[in-house]
């Protein structure tokens, strides 16, 4: 590690902020990581209620090498800190028809599952994987950790983007190869993991199919909270200063240079460079009020499209549900129409689809003996919708419990315990997420690459973004790659200053 006296201030301790802090520390900077919550991790908080443990945020680990890299920066092995355990099945889909489809680690096993629904789609899935691999090799390997701070950077990739048919949606690409309606749902669901509507999210995100095939789907034993704690230990061991329970009110700028940031309690934190892990729209409108119209977004705020909101129900059960997989996607009777209600019409429909997380399928430490721990995520409209969550929250909770009790979790109503929930209001209040959106701005084509918030501000040369709303996008692989982009920009900027 090369030591220097320059200070880096990282605002926000989500995965993008943690990765940025570690990468900057490995470059020798004096690094301070600051967050408004009482624990690092951003949305990856941990709740403990009645002996049940709940990961509050991301639960799926893909592209594990991106975490491995952070430990390798300091000649450490991630395996010495936290175990990533491979899952099988990756996801279990439960359809409204009562049918189930297991998406499994081996292609052969997945093909057997596909054949139960539609033998003809086995060949279609093979073609989908080949298409996904082609997208992955360009969209992830070549573009995800490259900055798009100049329009011509993106224009140079236009031939590749056209070749990959990025003007299509993920659903459009999937439907090209898969014909069975239920399998089409299963194989187009991935954009929802990063806050996008499969029918409008650019087909670049179809790379997730091959990303999973290439690297697998894992669970961090002890939970995402254990992974966050491991990263905390790594930072603490290597001299990253961590300041919690401190909210930033404003980033101080003079002559197009960030000088530092002032907290809501009046403390000033000076810095030579600032990296924001917060939601970029929030940073520009609330922490940089004088700069909000200079962020070089294609669309003004009122035309910007945001990801959906999230309603997350947590509970324990006084019995175990052995037939429930670690990850279950519970699909309601409608698909495209429901997504249109959520993303376009901004209404809370009577029906819904759910993601059910049962960590006790893999790790018994999440619940007392003979019990299970659950986290149920329901996509809902963000706060641009006219929904009173004080009134609606308990109603939606009851509806979800009733539907699960009537389908995959019999007797749930009689064994549920220690239940509570989060709404988009909590995402806005706890994480300063604009409109309570679960994943910042939506991953449509005109909000991707150069059109997304830049990783370096166009006017403030020493202000950077490693966040879901910046390039390349949301999701754990996205924000970890965003930190890599920032690292490359800082190195580039240092070289310019020295020349």
SULCORJO-V50913 format. One record per pair of residues at least 12 apart in sequence whose ideal C-beta (glycine too) atoms are under 7 Angstrom apart, sorted by the first residue. I is the first residue (numbers start at 1). GAP is how many residues later the second one is. D is the distance in Angstrom with one decimal. If there is no record, write none. Layout:
i = (I:I)
gap = (GAP:GAP)
d = (D:D)
This chain:
i = (1:1:2:3:4:4:5:6:6:6:7:7:7:7:8:8:8:8:8:8:8:8:9:9:9:9:9:9:9:10:10:10:10:10:10:11:11:11:11:11:11:11:12:12:12:12:12:13:13:13:13:13:13:14:14:14:14:14:15:15:15:15:15:16:16:16:16:16:16:17:17:17:17:18:18:19:19:19:19:20:20:20:20:20:21:21:21:22:22:22:22:23:23:23:24:25:25:25:26:26:31:31:32:32:32:33:33:33:33:34:34:34:34:35:36:36:37:38:38:39:40:40:40:41:42:42:43:43:43:44:44:44:44:44:44:45:46:46:47:49:49:50:50:50:51:52:52:52:52:52:53:53:53:53:54:54:54:55:55:55:55:55:57:58:58:59:59:59:60:60:61:61:61:61:61:62:62:62:62:62:63:63:63:64:64:64:65:66:66:66:70:71:74:74:76:81:81:82:82:82:82:82:82:83:84:84:85:85:85:85:86:86:86:87:87:87:87:87:88:88:89:89:89:89:90:90:90:90:90:90:91:91:91:92:92:92:93:93:93:94:94:94:94:94:95:95:96:96:96:99:101:101:101:103:105:111:114:117:117:117:118:118:118:120:121:121:121:121:124:124:124:125:125:127:128:128:128:128:128:129:129:129:131:131:131:132:132:132:132:133:134:135:135:135:135:136:136:136:138:138:139:139:139:140:140:143:144:144:145:145:145:146:147:147:147:147:147:148:148:148:149:149:149:151:153:154:154:164:164:165:166:166:166:166:167:168:169:169:169:169:169:170:170:170:170:170:170:170:170:171:171:171:172:173:173:174:174:185:185:189:190:190:191:191:192:193:194:194:194:194:194:194:195:195:195:195:195:195:195:195:196:196:196:197:197:199:199:200:201:201:202:202:202:202:204:205:211:219:219:219:221:222:222:223:223:223:246:247:247:248:248:248:249:249:249:250:250:251:251:251:253:253:253:256:256:256:257:257:257:258:258:258:258:258:261:272:273:273:273:274:274:275:275:275:276:276:276:277:277:278:278:279:279:279:279:279:279:280:280:280:280:280:280:281:281:281:282:282:291:294:295:296:296:297:298:298:304:305:305:305:305:306:306:306:306:306:306:307:307:307:307:307:307:308:308:308:308:308:308:308:309:309:309:309:309:309:309:309:309:310:310:310:310:310:310:311:311:311:311:311:312:312:312:312:313:313:313:313:313:314:314:314:314:315:315:315:315:315:316:316:316:316:316:316:317:317:317:317:317:317:317:318:318:318:319:319:320:320:320:321:321:321:324:324:324:324:324:325:326:326:326:326:327:328:328:329:330:330:330:330:331:332:332:332:333:334:338:338:342:342:342:346:346:346:347:347:348:348:348:348:352:353:354:354:354:354:355:356:356:357:357:358:358:359:360:360:376:378:378:380:382:382:382:382:383:383:383:383:384:389:389:389:393:393:397:401:401:424:439:439:440:440:440:440:441:443:443:448:449:452:452:452:453:453:453:454:454:455:455:455:455:455:455:456:461:464:464:466:466:466:466:467:467:470:471)
gap = (25:27:26:25:24:25:25:23:24:266:23:263:264:265:16:21:22:23:263:264:265:267:23:25:251:252:260:262:265:21:22:23:24:265:267:23:237:250:263:265:266:267:23:30:264:265:266:20:22:27:28:29:264:27:28:29:263:465:27:29:461:464:465:261:450:451:463:466:467:16:25:260:449:22:213:51:447:461:464:255:257:446:463:466:12:214:219:48:51:212:213:50:460:464:466:213:214:215:47:48:209:210:209:211:237:202:207:208:209:209:212:214:235:209:210:211:207:206:207:205:188:192:202:187:15:389:13:14:388:12:13:14:180:181:184:12:177:179:267:369:371:266:367:368:317:264:314:315:321:366:170:312:313:320:260:319:321:168:169:170:304:320:167:166:418:165:298:316:157:267:23:157:158:159:415:149:150:153:155:415:148:152:414:20:151:154:150:411:414:415:161:163:160:164:158:149:152:138:139:140:144:145:148:138:134:136:133:134:136:277:19:130:132:130:131:132:239:275:16:17:13:14:15:236:13:14:15:122:127:237:12:236:238:233:235:236:93:236:238:234:236:237:313:314:87:236:235:236:237:83:12:16:85:83:111:14:69:63:65:66:61:62:65:59:57:58:59:62:53:54:55:52:53:50:46:49:50:59:81:80:81:84:42:46:75:74:75:77:78:77:30:29:69:71:72:71:74:75:22:26:25:65:68:67:71:14:328:337:336:339:340:339:308:309:338:341:342:301:302:323:305:306:307:299:297:295:296:39:40:38:36:37:38:279:278:35:29:30:31:32:34:18:20:21:28:31:33:35:36:17:27:28:31:30:33:13:14:146:150:140:15:18:14:252:187:282:245:249:279:280:281:284:112:113:242:243:244:247:248:279:111:246:247:142:146:137:140:244:242:243:241:242:243:246:244:238:266:107:143:144:142:141:143:136:140:143:17:16:17:13:15:39:13:14:15:12:37:23:36:37:35:38:207:203:204:205:203:204:205:13:16:202:204:205:13:190:189:191:217:188:189:189:191:211:188:189:191:189:190:154:189:153:154:155:161:188:190:160:173:185:187:189:190:20:153:188:150:152:168:165:158:158:162:156:148:153:137:136:137:139:142:76:128:129:131:135:136:130:131:132:133:134:135:34:35:71:72:73:74:130:71:72:73:74:115:118:127:128:129:67:69:70:114:117:128:67:69:85:110:112:63:65:109:110:63:84:87:106:108:61:105:106:107:59:101:102:103:104:51:55:56:57:101:102:54:55:57:95:98:99:100:53:97:99:51:96:50:51:52:37:51:88:32:34:37:84:85:36:32:33:35:36:30:28:80:26:23:24:26:78:22:19:20:21:18:17:13:15:37:38:39:35:38:39:34:38:32:33:39:44:26:26:22:23:24:46:22:18:20:17:18:14:16:14:12:13:24:18:22:44:42:53:54:55:41:45:52:53:51:34:35:36:28:30:24:12:15:12:29:35:27:28:29:34:28:30:31:25:22:18:19:21:12:16:17:16:17:15:16:27:30:31:34:33:32:22:25:13:16:17:20:12:15:12:14)
d = (6.3:5.2:4.0:5.0:5.1:6.5:6.7:5.6:6.7:4.3:4.8:6.4:4.8:5.1:4.5:4.4:7.0:4.8:6.4:7.0:5.2:6.6:5.3:6.8:6.6:6.2:5.4:3.6:4.9:6.6:7.0:4.6:7.0:4.7:6.4:5.8:5.3:6.3:6.6:5.0:6.3:5.9:6.1:6.5:6.4:3.0:4.4:5.4:3.8:3.8:6.6:6.1:6.9:6.8:2.4:6.3:5.2:6.7:6.6:6.8:5.8:5.0:6.1:4.6:4.0:5.2:3.6:5.2:5.4:6.2:7.0:3.1:6.6:6.4:5.1:5.9:6.9:5.1:3.6:4.7:6.7:4.5:4.4:5.6:4.4:6.1:5.0:5.0:6.1:6.7:6.2:6.8:5.7:4.4:7.0:5.6:6.4:5.2:4.0:6.6:4.9:6.8:4.4:6.4:6.4:7.0:5.7:6.9:5.1:4.6:5.4:6.8:6.7:5.6:6.4:3.9:6.6:5.6:5.3:6.8:6.1:5.6:6.6:4.0:7.0:6.8:6.6:3.5:6.0:6.9:4.0:5.8:4.7:6.9:5.3:6.5:6.7:3.6:6.3:4.4:6.7:6.3:6.4:3.6:4.6:3.8:6.8:5.3:4.7:5.6:6.6:6.9:4.6:6.2:4.6:6.2:5.6:4.7:4.4:5.9:7.0:6.7:6.4:5.8:5.5:6.3:4.9:6.9:6.3:6.9:5.8:4.1:6.5:5.8:7.0:5.8:5.8:5.9:5.9:6.1:6.2:5.3:4.2:5.2:6.2:5.9:6.8:6.0:4.1:7.0:7.0:6.3:6.7:5.4:6.6:3.7:6.8:5.4:6.8:6.6:5.4:5.2:4.5:4.3:4.0:5.9:6.1:5.3:5.5:6.1:6.7:5.5:5.7:5.3:6.6:5.8:5.3:6.8:5.9:5.3:3.9:5.8:4.8:5.7:4.9:6.5:6.4:6.6:4.2:6.8:4.6:4.7:5.6:3.9:6.9:4.8:4.9:4.8:6.3:6.0:5.0:6.6:6.8:5.5:5.2:5.0:6.1:5.8:4.4:6.8:5.5:6.7:5.6:6.6:6.5:6.8:6.4:5.0:6.3:5.6:6.5:3.9:6.3:6.7:5.3:5.9:5.4:5.6:4.2:5.0:6.6:7.0:6.7:4.8:6.5:4.1:6.4:6.7:6.5:6.2:6.3:6.4:6.4:7.0:6.9:5.3:5.8:3.8:4.0:4.4:6.6:5.1:6.1:5.5:4.3:4.1:4.1:5.9:5.0:6.1:6.7:4.6:4.8:5.2:6.4:6.6:4.5:4.4:4.9:4.2:5.6:6.8:5.3:6.9:5.1:6.5:5.6:4.6:4.3:5.2:5.1:6.7:5.3:5.4:6.6:4.8:4.0:7.0:6.7:5.8:5.2:5.6:5.0:6.4:6.4:4.4:6.6:5.4:5.7:6.0:6.1:5.5:6.8:5.1:4.8:5.1:5.4:5.3:5.1:4.5:4.3:4.7:6.5:4.4:4.8:4.8:4.3:6.0:5.1:6.2:6.4:4.3:5.1:6.7:6.3:6.0:5.7:5.8:5.9:4.2:4.2:6.5:2.8:6.3:6.9:5.5:2.6:6.2:6.6:5.2:6.6:5.6:4.3:5.1:4.5:5.9:6.3:5.4:5.1:6.4:6.6:6.3:4.2:5.7:6.8:6.2:7.0:6.4:5.1:7.0:5.6:6.8:6.7:6.3:6.9:6.9:5.1:6.1:4.6:4.9:5.7:5.9:5.5:6.2:4.6:5.2:5.5:6.3:5.0:5.5:7.0:6.8:5.9:5.5:5.7:6.8:6.6:6.8:5.9:6.9:4.7:5.4:5.3:4.7:6.6:6.7:4.6:6.9:6.4:6.7:5.2:4.6:5.7:5.8:7.0:5.1:6.4:5.6:5.2:6.1:6.4:6.2:5.2:5.4:5.2:6.5:5.5:7.0:3.9:5.6:6.0:4.1:5.9:6.9:4.1:6.5:4.8:5.1:6.9:5.2:6.7:6.5:4.4:7.0:6.0:4.9:5.9:6.6:4.3:6.0:6.5:5.3:6.8:5.2:4.1:5.7:5.9:4.6:5.5:3.9:6.3:6.9:5.0:5.1:6.1:4.8:6.5:6.6:6.0:6.1:4.8:5.8:4.0:6.6:3.4:6.9:5.2:6.3:5.9:5.9:6.6:6.8:6.7:6.5:4.0:4.4:4.8:5.9:6.5:5.6:6.5:5.2:6.2:4.5:4.4:5.8:5.8:6.8:4.6:5.5:6.7:5.6:6.7:5.5:5.1:6.8:6.3:3.7:5.9:5.7:6.8:5.6:4.9:4.9:6.0:4.7:6.8:6.9:4.8:5.9:6.9:5.8:4.5:5.7:6.9:5.0:6.4:6.8:5.0:6.9:5.7:5.7:6.9:4.9:6.7:6.3:6.9:6.2:5.9:6.9:4.2:5.2:6.4:4.1:6.9:5.9:6.4:4.1:5.7:6.8:5.1:4.5:5.5:4.6:5.9:5.8:6.3:6.5:5.6:6.4:5.4:4.4:5.8:3.9:6.7:6.7:6.0:6.3:5.6:6.5:5.3:7.0:5.5:6.8:5.5:6.7:4.3:6.6:5.3:6.7:4.1:6.0:5.8:5.8:4.7:5.2:6.1:6.9:6.3:6.7:5.6:4.5:5.3:4.6:5.1:6.2:4.5:4.1:5.3:4.1:6.8:5.0:6.0:5.4:5.7:6.0:6.4:3.1:5.5:3.9:7.0:4.3:3.3:6.1:5.2:5.2:6.9:6.9:6.2:6.2:4.8:7.0:5.7:5.1:4.5:6.9:6.9:5.3:5.6:6.4:4.6:5.5:6.0:5.0:6.8:4.6:6.2:6.6:4.3:4.4:4.7:6.5:6.4:5.5:6.5)
